[in-house]
Amino acid sequence: MLPRKVFFTKGVGMHEDPLISFELALRDAGIEKFNIVPVSSVYPPNCIEVGREEGLSELKPGQIVFCVMARFTSNEEGRVIYASLGVAIPRDSNSNGYLTEYMGYCDEGEDVGRYAEEKARYMLETLGVNVSRTFNITVKSKVEGYTTVLAAAVFI
């Protein structure tokens, strides 16, 4: 089973219950209708990035969907939380790329996405793979009640 496509998404959810805040973050990301299976951090060879809407159009409610997800929930009112995926794509599309997941507390102006991106590059370069490009998918939010943030790479 080798994914041929991937799309990236992110979301925020707030509620007085932590589980509901996660569900609302999934809804915000557009992936609440799927049975999500978390996988580790390998970007598959020859995997084509598509937009969120195109990716969602290929999935059906209830479908088992594999994804790499950074997720964080907190109820520490007023703190800023984040979830970030760093992505490193190889120059040779027959090689695998790398994703890194980072999450936690941060300052509002802190560039946590850049950190995740740099670490994805580092992990790919340590395999001796030439990097074509890097980017990150990052979401931040100030905590109100229970707040969940998530960033995901969803494989199709």
Secondary structure, DSSP 4 states (H G I P E B T S, - for coil): ----EEEEEEEEEEESSHHHHHHHHHHHHT-TTSEEEE--SEE-TTPEE--HHHHHHT--TT-EEEEEEEEEEE--TT-EEEEEEEEEEESSTTS-EEEEEEEEEE-TT--HHHHHHHHHHHHHHTTTPPEEEEEEEEEEEE--SEEEEEEEEEE-
